[in-house]
Amino acid sequence: MVVPGDVPGVLSCDAAAAECLLVWPPPNANDKDCDEPSTCLYSLVPVKTAAGRRVLSVRLQQPSTDLSVLTARHDALDVLLSQWATCQSIQQQLSLFASHDLLALASRLEAFAPDSGTKGAAGGTRKALQALYQLYMVASQKLPCLVEAFQQLDVVNQMDSQPERGGSSDAGLLRTLYEKCNEASSNLQRSVDLAEAVIDLDQAPREFLVRSSYMPELNEIQVELQQVQYWLCVSNDYSDFLIWIGPPPSLVTHDAKRTHVSL
């Protein structure tokens, strides 16, 4: 059954209506023995991110009946199709977000807030640094590239010359998306500065360590650690050398039963 939704301007589909309209994949879509490609609406839309899949699910389950909203979406699609190379560039940048669920990442970061009450129960310092590093990668590299891709659209560069139509122009929806991405990029700059100050980026993502310069008491520990690592490497190299040519005579002492090598 399709009925008016609780929110004005949308419809609400129950499970039976969604199945008849082929909104969702069939129950056996994930079965290994099912070779038939899915032709449902959800599978036909190439969504790149976890957030996009959530939005698409809501849009399909509660489709809009507002003419101005539908017109804005169609106009934005026309613009993207007319600049196919730029559209592909935007899709490529969005695909880089596939491994980052920003909503889940925000929840993980919130768990480490001083007033969250978890006191590090979500995984300790390493997990906190890992989450901050992921946010750093999004804010410093992926989001700015997405903003640059949006800037290649003519309607973004020439907003003022586009006339509005019916309260919404073909640039309206794309402009809103661009402005939100640009605003998010600016707001997340603080997280970039924080990550660069706290995380040892030379070690990440192999290891997630606090930068020694961030806490003065870590400097001595860092120096000692480097010395230990240096002597371990020297010992390893020297041991390999001894195995290859045998120990020099000065390091060998004999007794009646065995040979001792003193390193």
C-alpha positions as CSV (number, residue, x, y, z in Angstrom):
1,M,0.0,0.0,0.0
2,V,1.2,3.5,-0.9
3,V,-0.2,6.2,1.3
4,P,0.6,9.8,2.2
5,G,3.5,9.9,4.6
6,D,3.7,11.6,8.0
7,V,5.8,14.3,6.5
8,P,4.0,16.6,4.0
9,G,5.0,16.1,0.4
10,V,6.1,12.5,0.6
11,L,4.5,9.1,0.2
12,S,5.0,6.0,2.4
13,C,5.4,2.5,0.9
14,D,4.7,-0.6,3.0
15,A,6.7,-3.8,2.3
16,A,4.0,-5.2,-0.1
17,A,4.0,-2.1,-2.2
18,A,7.8,-1.9,-2.2
19,E,8.0,-5.6,-3.4
20,C,5.4,-5.0,-6.2
21,L,7.3,-1.9,-7.4
22,L,10.7,-3.7,-7.3
23,V,12.1,-1.1,-4.9
24,W,14.4,-3.6,-2.9
25,P,16.4,-6.6,-4.0
26,P,14.5,-10.0,-3.8
27,P,15.1,-12.1,-0.6
28,N,17.4,-14.5,-2.5
29,A,19.6,-11.7,-4.0
30,N,22.5,-12.6,-1.8
31,D,22.3,-16.3,-2.4
32,K,25.3,-17.8,-4.2
33,D,23.0,-19.9,-6.4
34,C,21.1,-16.9,-7.6
35,D,22.6,-15.9,-11.0
36,E,19.9,-13.4,-12.0
37,P,21.0,-9.8,-11.9
38,S,18.9,-7.6,-9.7
39,T,16.7,-5.1,-11.5
40,C,15.3,-3.3,-8.5
41,L,15.5,0.4,-8.2
42,Y,17.9,0.3,-5.3
43,S,20.4,-1.8,-7.2
44,L,20.2,0.3,-10.4
45,V,21.4,3.5,-8.7
46,P,25.3,3.5,-8.4
47,V,25.7,4.7,-4.8
48,K,29.3,5.3,-3.7
49,T,29.1,5.9,0.0
50,A,27.4,4.5,3.2
51,A,25.6,7.9,3.7
52,G,24.4,7.8,0.2
53,R,22.9,4.4,0.6
54,R,21.1,5.5,3.7
55,V,19.6,8.6,1.9
56,L,18.7,6.5,-1.1
57,S,16.8,4.0,1.1
58,V,14.8,6.8,2.7
59,R,14.1,8.4,-0.7
60,L,12.8,5.1,-2.2
61,Q,10.7,4.2,0.8
62,Q,9.3,7.8,1.1
63,P,9.3,9.2,-2.4
64,S,8.6,12.9,-2.8
65,T,5.4,14.3,-4.3
66,D,6.6,17.9,-4.3
67,L,6.9,19.2,-7.9
68,S,9.6,21.8,-7.0
69,V,11.8,19.1,-5.4
70,L,11.4,16.7,-8.3
71,T,12.1,19.5,-10.8
72,A,15.3,20.5,-9.0
73,R,16.5,16.9,-9.0
74,H,15.8,16.5,-12.7
75,D,17.5,19.8,-13.5
76,A,20.6,18.9,-11.5
77,L,20.7,15.5,-13.4
78,D,20.5,17.3,-16.7
79,V,23.4,19.5,-15.8
80,L,25.5,16.5,-14.7
81,L,24.7,14.6,-17.9
82,S,25.6,17.7,-20.0
83,Q,29.1,17.7,-18.3
84,W,29.7,14.0,-18.2
85,A,33.5,14.3,-17.7
86,T,32.9,16.4,-14.6
87,C,30.2,14.1,-13.4
88,Q,32.6,11.2,-13.7
89,S,35.2,13.2,-11.8
90,I,32.7,13.8,-8.9
91,Q,31.8,10.1,-8.9
92,Q,35.5,9.2,-8.7
93,Q,36.1,11.5,-5.8
94,L,32.9,10.1,-4.0
95,S,34.2,6.6,-4.5
96,L,37.2,7.5,-2.2
97,F,34.7,7.9,0.6
98,A,33.5,4.3,0.2
99,S,35.8,3.0,3.1
100,H,34.7,5.9,5.4
101,D,31.3,5.9,7.0
102,L,31.3,9.4,8.3
103,L,28.3,8.9,10.6
104,A,30.0,5.9,12.2
105,L,33.2,7.8,12.4
106,A,31.5,10.7,14.2
107,S,30.0,8.3,16.7
108,R,33.4,6.7,17.4
109,L,35.0,10.2,17.9
110,E,32.1,11.2,20.2
111,A,32.8,8.2,22.4
112,F,36.2,9.6,23.2
113,A,34.9,13.1,24.2
114,P,35.8,14.0,27.8
115,D,32.1,14.3,28.8
116,S,31.0,11.1,27.1
117,G,31.4,9.0,30.3
118,T,33.2,6.1,28.4
119,K,36.7,7.0,29.8
120,G,38.4,5.3,26.8
121,A,36.2,2.1,27.0
122,A,35.7,2.2,23.3
123,G,39.3,1.0,22.6
124,G,41.8,3.2,24.3
125,T,44.3,5.7,22.9
126,R,45.2,3.6,19.8
127,K,41.5,3.5,18.7
128,A,41.1,7.2,19.3
129,L,44.2,8.0,17.3
130,Q,43.0,5.7,14.5
131,A,39.6,7.5,14.3
132,L,41.3,10.9,14.4
133,Y,43.6,9.7,11.6
134,Q,40.7,8.6,9.4
135,L,39.0,12.0,10.0
136,Y,42.4,13.6,9.0
137,M,42.5,11.7,5.7
138,V,38.9,12.8,4.9
139,A,39.4,16.4,5.9
140,S,42.9,17.0,4.4
141,Q,42.7,15.0,1.2
142,K,39.4,13.6,0.1
143,L,37.0,16.4,0.9
144,P,39.1,19.2,-0.7
145,C,39.3,17.1,-3.9
146,L,35.6,16.6,-3.9
147,V,35.1,20.4,-3.5
148,E,37.5,21.0,-6.5
149,A,35.5,18.5,-8.6
150,F,32.3,20.4,-7.9
151,Q,34.0,23.6,-8.9
152,Q,34.4,22.3,-12.4
153,L,30.7,22.5,-12.9
154,D,29.6,25.5,-15.0
155,V,26.6,26.1,-12.8
156,V,28.8,26.4,-9.7
157,N,31.2,28.8,-11.4
158,Q,28.4,30.9,-13.0
159,M,25.7,30.8,-10.3
160,D,24.5,34.4,-10.7
161,S,23.9,34.1,-14.5
162,Q,21.5,31.2,-14.1
163,P,17.8,32.3,-13.8
164,E,15.7,30.7,-11.2
165,R,12.8,28.6,-12.4
166,G,9.8,27.8,-10.2
167,G,11.6,28.8,-7.0
168,S,14.5,26.4,-7.9
169,S,17.1,26.6,-10.7
170,D,19.2,23.9,-12.3
171,A,22.0,25.2,-10.2
172,G,20.1,25.3,-6.9
173,L,20.6,21.7,-5.8
174,L,24.1,21.4,-7.0
175,R,25.0,24.7,-5.4
176,T,23.6,23.5,-2.1
177,L,25.7,20.4,-2.3
178,Y,28.8,22.3,-3.2
179,E,28.3,24.9,-0.4
180,K,27.7,22.1,2.2
181,C,30.9,20.3,1.1
182,N,32.9,23.5,1.1
183,E,31.5,24.4,4.6
184,A,32.4,20.9,5.9
185,S,35.9,21.2,4.5
186,S,36.4,24.6,6.3
187,N,34.9,23.3,9.6
188,L,37.1,20.2,9.6
189,Q,40.3,22.2,9.2
190,R,40.6,22.2,12.9
191,S,40.7,18.4,13.0
192,V,43.5,18.5,10.4
193,D,45.5,20.9,12.7
194,L,44.8,18.7,15.7
195,A,45.8,15.5,13.9
196,E,49.1,17.0,12.7
197,A,49.9,18.2,16.3
198,V,48.9,14.9,18.0
199,I,49.6,12.0,15.7
200,D,53.0,10.8,14.6
201,L,52.1,10.9,10.9
202,D,55.4,9.3,9.9
203,Q,54.3,6.1,11.6
204,A,50.6,6.1,10.6
205,P,48.8,4.1,9.4
206,R,51.2,1.3,10.3
207,E,51.1,2.4,13.9
208,F,49.1,5.0,15.7
209,L,51.3,6.8,18.1
210,V,51.2,10.2,19.9
211,R,53.7,12.6,18.5
212,S,56.6,12.9,20.9
213,S,56.7,16.7,20.6
214,Y,53.0,16.9,21.7
215,M,53.9,15.8,25.3
216,P,57.3,16.8,26.6
217,E,57.6,13.7,28.8
218,L,57.5,11.6,25.6
219,N,60.7,13.1,24.2
220,E,63.0,11.1,26.5
221,I,61.0,7.9,25.9
222,Q,61.2,8.5,22.1
223,V,65.0,9.0,22.3
224,E,65.5,5.8,24.3
225,L,63.2,3.9,22.0
226,Q,65.2,5.1,19.0
227,Q,68.4,4.0,20.7
228,V,67.0,0.6,21.4
229,Q,65.8,0.2,17.9
230,Y,69.2,1.3,16.5
231,W,71.1,-1.3,18.6
232,L,68.6,-4.0,17.7
233,C,69.2,-3.3,14.0
234,V,73.0,-3.3,14.6
235,S,72.8,-6.5,16.5
236,N,70.7,-8.1,13.7
237,D,73.0,-6.9,11.0
238,Y,76.1,-8.1,13.0
239,S,74.5,-11.5,13.7
240,D,73.8,-12.0,10.0
241,F,77.4,-11.0,9.3
242,L,78.7,-13.6,11.8
243,I,76.5,-16.3,10.2
244,W,77.8,-15.4,6.8
245,I,81.6,-15.4,7.6
246,G,81.8,-16.8,11.1
247,P,82.8,-14.8,14.2
248,P,86.1,-13.1,14.3
249,P,88.8,-14.8,16.5
250,S,88.7,-12.1,19.1
251,L,85.1,-13.0,19.9
252,V,85.6,-16.7,20.3
253,T,86.7,-18.3,23.6
254,H,87.3,-22.0,23.8
255,D,86.7,-24.4,26.6
256,A,86.8,-28.2,26.7
257,K,83.1,-28.7,25.7
258,R,81.9,-25.8,23.5
259,T,82.6,-22.5,21.7
260,H,81.2,-19.3,23.2
261,V,80.5,-16.3,21.1
262,S,80.4,-13.1,23.1
263,L,78.5,-10.2,21.6
